[in-house]
Amino acid sequence: MTIRISQVNKSYGSQQVLDNVSFEIKTGELVGFLGPNGAGKSTLMKIITGYLAADAGSVEINGELVETKNIAIRSQTGYLPENNPLYTDLYVREYLEMVAGFYHLPRKREKVLEMVGLTGLKAEQHKKIGALSKGYRQRVGLAQALIHDPAVLILDEPTTGLDPNQLEEIRQLISQISQNKTVMLSTHIMQEVEAVCSRVLIINKGKLVADGSIDQLKAGQFAQKQTVWVEFDKLPERAALENIPGLVRIEQTGRTSFVAESSGDVDLRPLLFQFAIANNLILLTLKEQQQSLENVFQELTR
């Protein structure tokens, strides 16, 4: 199922939380949703799942408007909210049977046992949720989001507070269950996005500031600067180098090598090539530096 967000706005009083946000997630995509605290991630996820209304704009799932087909769309959507609210006094199986009852699932018992097996809860199924570790509570949250076999899965910070072993287990589980589903995953963990996501959305102060593959983001397609390694056969005049249009920083890293940085959308590579020709220099190295996803995120959300 496709998720289509069109010019969505949301405010709380005078504070605008979402500002004209638009994007589309196609069937089978696992998309990472990144942003600083307070950027609007959880608000948008609540709007997508029908738990909150937008002030303006529209959300469609498989061509149906969420605001007019809320109940029908919820039956096709699995949602793990931020902080994973659960009934801690209930036993794991008891809770999942209750959730299955909400969806009027046939063969409820068999479906609960299937989810217990899929999410690795077999040994914990007869324990109270309040007695479980953080990692197992997250598994219960995933089980309730998956129990009705939704085509769309919205996961809000599913690995928050987990230790490295728990994080890896949940990450593998998300990769496994996301097959043939449309998945939107919010997180602060860049390694998680790189490990499981095919595409990344970045939101900052309510605005969508990047939408592309991880390779596109690392290549600087959404960045505000470009960094290039350059090496000549002999040392050029520093003053001449600094006069290259769009250059904001030049740092010598070796006898005849430099790191150059541009601002905006200036591509330094053809300018450095022209500089070499004009100054009778031979270019030995000319390579754009690929940024880490974390660096790109920090740059776009300052």
C-alpha positions as CSV (number, residue, x, y, z in Angstrom):
1,M,0.0,0.0,0.0
2,T,1.1,3.5,-0.8
3,I,1.3,6.4,1.8
4,R,0.8,9.8,0.2
5,I,1.2,12.9,2.4
6,S,0.2,16.2,0.7
7,Q,0.9,19.7,2.2
8,V,0.2,18.6,5.8
9,N,0.1,21.4,8.4
10,K,-0.3,21.1,12.1
11,S,-0.1,23.7,14.9
12,Y,-0.5,23.7,18.7
13,G,-1.6,27.3,19.5
14,S,1.0,29.6,18.0
15,Q,3.6,26.8,17.5
16,Q,3.6,25.3,14.0
17,V,4.7,21.7,14.4
18,L,4.3,20.6,10.7
19,D,4.8,23.0,7.9
20,N,3.5,22.0,4.4
21,V,5.0,18.5,4.5
22,S,4.6,16.3,1.4
23,F,6.1,13.0,0.4
24,E,5.1,9.5,-0.8
25,I,6.1,6.0,0.4
26,K,5.5,3.3,-2.1
27,T,4.5,-0.3,-1.5
28,G,7.4,-2.4,-0.1
29,E,9.6,0.5,0.9
30,L,11.2,0.7,4.4
31,V,11.7,4.4,5.0
32,G,13.7,5.9,7.8
33,F,12.2,9.1,9.4
34,L,14.8,11.3,11.1
35,G,14.6,14.6,12.9
36,P,15.7,16.2,16.2
37,N,13.5,16.1,19.3
38,G,10.4,18.3,18.7
39,A,10.8,18.3,14.9
40,G,7.3,16.9,14.3
41,K,8.0,13.2,13.7
42,S,5.6,11.7,16.3
43,T,2.9,14.2,15.4
44,L,3.1,13.3,11.7
45,M,3.0,9.5,12.5
46,K,-0.1,10.1,14.7
47,I,-1.7,11.9,11.7
48,I,-0.8,9.1,9.3
49,T,-2.4,6.5,11.6
50,G,-5.6,8.6,12.2
51,Y,-5.0,9.3,15.9
52,L,-4.6,13.0,15.3
53,A,-6.1,15.3,12.7
54,A,-4.1,17.6,10.5
55,D,-5.1,21.3,10.4
56,A,-4.6,21.3,6.6
57,G,-3.5,19.0,3.8
58,S,-4.3,15.3,3.3
59,V,-3.0,11.8,4.1
60,E,-3.9,9.0,1.8
61,I,-3.3,5.3,2.3
62,N,-3.8,3.2,-0.9
63,G,-5.8,6.1,-2.4
64,E,-8.2,6.5,0.6
65,L,-8.3,9.6,2.7
66,V,-7.4,8.8,6.4
67,E,-9.8,11.4,7.7
68,T,-12.8,9.9,5.9
69,K,-11.9,6.1,6.0
70,N,-10.3,6.1,9.5
71,I,-11.6,2.8,10.8
72,A,-11.1,0.9,7.5
73,I,-7.5,2.2,7.2
74,R,-6.6,1.4,10.8
75,S,-7.5,-2.3,10.0
76,Q,-4.7,-2.1,7.4
77,T,-2.2,-0.2,9.5
78,G,0.0,-1.4,12.4
79,Y,1.3,1.3,14.8
80,L,3.9,1.1,17.5
81,P,3.7,4.5,19.3
82,E,6.6,6.4,20.9
83,N,7.4,4.9,24.4
84,N,5.3,1.8,23.6
85,P,2.3,2.2,26.0
86,L,1.2,-1.2,27.3
87,Y,-1.0,-2.7,30.0
88,T,1.7,-3.7,32.4
89,D,-0.7,-5.7,34.7
90,L,-1.7,-8.0,31.9
91,Y,0.1,-11.2,30.8
92,V,1.7,-11.2,27.4
93,R,-0.7,-13.6,25.8
94,E,-3.7,-12.1,27.6
95,Y,-2.8,-8.7,26.2
96,L,-2.3,-10.0,22.6
97,E,-5.6,-11.9,22.8
98,M,-7.3,-8.6,23.8
99,V,-5.7,-6.8,20.8
100,A,-6.7,-9.6,18.5
101,G,-10.3,-9.2,19.8
102,F,-10.3,-5.5,18.9
103,Y,-9.8,-6.5,15.2
104,H,-12.3,-9.4,15.4
105,L,-9.7,-11.8,14.1
106,P,-10.9,-15.4,13.3
107,R,-8.8,-18.1,14.9
108,K,-7.6,-15.6,17.5
109,R,-5.7,-18.1,19.6
110,E,-3.7,-19.3,16.5
111,K,-2.9,-15.8,15.5
112,V,-1.6,-14.9,19.0
113,L,0.6,-18.0,19.0
114,E,1.9,-17.0,15.6
115,M,2.9,-13.6,16.8
116,V,4.4,-15.0,20.0
117,G,6.6,-17.2,17.8
118,L,7.4,-14.5,15.2
119,T,8.5,-11.9,17.8
120,G,10.4,-14.3,20.0
121,L,8.1,-14.2,23.0
122,K,7.5,-17.9,23.5
123,A,9.4,-18.1,26.8
124,E,7.8,-14.8,28.0
125,Q,4.1,-15.4,27.0
126,H,2.9,-16.3,30.5
127,K,4.7,-13.4,32.2
128,K,3.1,-10.1,33.1
129,I,4.2,-7.3,30.8
130,G,5.4,-5.3,33.8
131,A,7.9,-8.0,34.6
132,L,9.5,-7.9,31.1
133,S,12.8,-6.2,30.1
134,K,12.7,-3.2,27.8
135,G,13.7,-5.4,24.9
136,Y,10.8,-7.8,25.4
137,R,8.3,-5.0,25.9
138,Q,9.3,-3.7,22.5
139,R,8.7,-7.2,21.1
140,V,5.2,-7.1,22.6
141,G,4.6,-3.7,21.0
142,L,5.7,-5.1,17.7
143,A,3.5,-8.1,18.1
144,Q,0.4,-5.9,18.8
145,A,1.2,-3.8,15.7
146,L,1.5,-6.9,13.5
147,I,-1.2,-9.2,14.9
148,H,-3.8,-8.2,12.2
149,D,-1.2,-8.6,9.4
150,P,-1.3,-4.9,8.3
151,A,0.0,-3.8,4.9
152,V,1.3,-0.5,6.4
153,L,3.6,-0.4,9.5
154,I,4.4,2.8,11.4
155,L,7.1,2.4,14.0
156,D,7.9,5.4,16.3
157,E,11.3,5.0,18.0
158,P,11.0,1.2,18.3
159,T,14.6,0.8,19.7
160,T,14.7,3.6,22.2
161,G,16.5,2.6,25.4
162,L,17.7,-0.8,24.2
163,D,21.1,-2.2,24.9
164,P,23.3,-3.1,21.9
165,N,22.2,-6.8,21.9
166,Q,18.5,-5.9,22.2
167,L,18.9,-3.3,19.5
168,E,20.4,-5.8,17.1
169,E,17.6,-8.3,17.8
170,I,14.8,-5.8,17.2
171,R,16.6,-4.5,14.1
172,Q,16.7,-8.0,12.6
173,L,13.1,-8.5,13.6
174,I,12.0,-5.3,11.8
175,S,13.9,-6.4,8.7
176,Q,12.2,-9.8,8.8
177,I,8.7,-8.5,9.3
178,S,9.0,-5.6,6.8
179,Q,9.0,-8.0,3.8
180,N,6.0,-7.0,1.5
181,K,4.9,-4.2,3.8
182,T,5.1,-0.5,3.6
183,V,7.1,0.6,6.6
184,M,7.9,4.0,8.1
185,L,10.5,3.9,11.0
186,S,11.5,6.9,13.1
187,T,14.7,6.7,15.1
188,H,17.7,8.6,16.3
189,I,20.1,5.8,15.5
190,M,21.9,6.4,12.2
191,Q,23.4,2.8,12.1
192,E,19.8,1.5,12.3
193,V,18.7,3.5,9.3
194,E,21.7,2.4,7.3
195,A,21.2,-1.2,8.3
196,V,17.5,-1.6,7.4
197,C,16.2,1.4,5.4
198,S,16.2,1.9,1.6
199,R,15.3,5.6,1.8
200,V,15.5,8.4,4.4
201,L,13.2,11.4,5.2
202,I,14.7,14.2,7.4
203,I,12.4,16.7,9.1
204,N,13.5,19.8,10.9
205,K,11.3,22.4,12.6
206,G,8.3,20.9,10.9
207,K,9.7,21.1,7.4
208,L,10.9,18.2,5.3
209,V,14.5,19.1,4.5
210,A,15.7,15.9,2.7
211,D,14.1,12.9,0.9
212,G,16.4,10.4,-0.8
213,S,18.4,7.2,-0.7
214,I,21.2,6.9,1.8
215,D,23.8,7.2,-1.0
216,Q,22.1,10.4,-2.3
217,L,22.3,11.9,1.2
218,K,25.9,10.9,1.7
219,A,26.9,12.2,-1.7
220,G,25.7,15.7,-0.6
221,Q,22.6,16.1,-2.8
222,F,20.8,17.8,0.1
223,A,23.8,19.3,1.9
224,Q,24.7,23.0,2.2
225,K,28.3,22.4,1.3
226,Q,30.7,20.2,-0.7
227,T,34.1,19.0,0.4
228,V,36.8,17.9,-2.1
229,W,40.2,16.4,-1.8
230,V,42.6,17.8,-4.4
231,E,46.3,17.2,-5.1
232,F,48.5,18.9,-7.6
233,D,51.9,18.0,-9.1
234,K,53.4,21.2,-7.5
235,L,52.4,23.7,-4.9
236,P,50.0,26.4,-6.2
237,E,49.8,29.9,-5.0
238,R,47.6,30.0,-1.9
239,A,46.1,33.4,-2.8
240,A,45.1,32.1,-6.3
241,L,43.4,29.1,-4.8
242,E,41.5,31.2,-2.4
243,N,40.0,33.2,-5.3
244,I,38.2,30.3,-6.7
245,P,34.4,31.3,-6.8
246,G,32.3,29.6,-4.1
247,L,35.3,28.4,-2.1
248,V,34.8,29.0,1.7
249,R,37.6,27.0,3.1
250,I,40.9,25.6,1.9
251,E,43.3,23.6,4.2
252,Q,46.6,22.2,3.2
253,T,46.9,18.5,4.2
254,G,50.2,17.6,2.5
255,R,53.1,19.0,0.4
256,T,50.8,19.7,-2.6
257,S,47.4,18.4,-1.4
258,F,44.4,20.3,0.0
259,V,40.9,19.9,1.4
260,A,38.6,22.4,-0.2
261,E,35.0,23.3,0.9
262,S,32.3,25.2,-1.0
263,S,29.1,26.7,0.1
264,G,25.6,26.3,-1.3
265,D,25.3,24.3,-4.5
266,V,28.7,25.2,-6.0
267,D,30.5,22.2,-7.5
268,L,34.2,22.7,-6.9
269,R,35.4,19.9,-9.2
270,P,35.2,21.7,-12.6
271,L,36.5,24.9,-11.0
272,L,39.5,23.1,-9.6
273,F,40.1,21.5,-13.0
274,Q,40.0,24.9,-14.7
275,F,42.3,26.3,-12.0
276,A,44.9,23.6,-12.7
277,I,44.8,24.3,-16.5
278,A,45.0,28.1,-16.0
279,N,48.0,27.7,-13.6
280,N,49.9,25.0,-15.6
281,L,49.3,22.4,-12.9
282,I,48.6,18.7,-13.2
283,L,45.8,17.3,-11.1
284,L,46.9,14.1,-9.4
285,T,43.8,13.7,-7.2
286,L,40.3,15.2,-7.4
287,K,37.8,13.4,-5.2
288,E,34.6,14.5,-3.5
289,Q,34.4,13.5,0.1
290,Q,31.3,11.5,1.0
291,Q,29.9,12.5,4.3
292,S,28.5,10.2,7.0
293,L,24.8,10.1,7.4
294,E,25.3,11.6,10.9
295,N,27.2,14.6,9.4
296,V,24.5,15.1,6.8
297,F,21.8,15.0,9.5
298,Q,23.6,17.5,11.7
299,E,24.2,19.8,8.8
300,L,20.5,19.8,7.8
301,T,19.1,20.2,11.3
302,R,21.2,22.9,12.7
